[in-house]
């Protein structure tokens, strides 16, 4: 058997397996394609909202820490200037 025959056999099997899997998936799906897409869309939107909330919290925390750092730096500068 040549390499070409082996490759053709492999690709044929791959396509046949993928087609069978797709058919089984469609026949046993618990919801219609439209319903499934709607559920996934809602799930992705919920995850995106969650990530936005986490990002805002992280940014707010970082902003507060930066502000505290600036205030501490200003105190240190004032303290150093008083001792000169």
Secondary structure, DSSP 8 states (H G I E B T S, - for coil): --HHHHHHHHHHHHHHHHHHHHHHHHHH-SS-HHHHHHHHHHHHHHHHHHHHHHHHHHHHHHHHHHHHHHHHHHHHHHHHHHT-
